[in-house]
């Protein structure tokens, strides 16, 4: 049986590491004038279908509540990085897609950010250790509480 102390210490290390890395990525200018959350939306759209993503699915993908996602998408739309429109198959659904400017910015930031991630993650960990880390974190996430609306 795993002790409460071991679980808590592991969680604190995950949180400290995540916070420290995100701070370092932001300080290095990885995201340009976007927030990490704004970039995450552009990334999710770039990795999704070319037809766009439903607003609700985008909120799930980026772990943002739907009202926060709506406001974030509005900001990105005002900047000309995304556009919203009705779904071709469901008139009630709002689809979000990247504009050409949004695609170009996502690629630019993505290349810079991936290089930063690689520098940090490969500094002291082998390929095998990275696979183990990924597997362990995926297991924790899968066993964790399910997100609700």
Secondary structure, 3 states (H helix, E strand, C coil): CCCHHHHHHHHHHHHHHHHHHHHHHHHCCCCCCCCHHHHHHHHHHHHCCCCCEEHHHHHHHHCCCHHHHHHHHHHHHHCCCEEEEECCCCCCCEEEEECHHHHHHHHHHHHHHHHHHHHHHCCCCCHHHHHHHHHHHHHHHHHCCCCCC
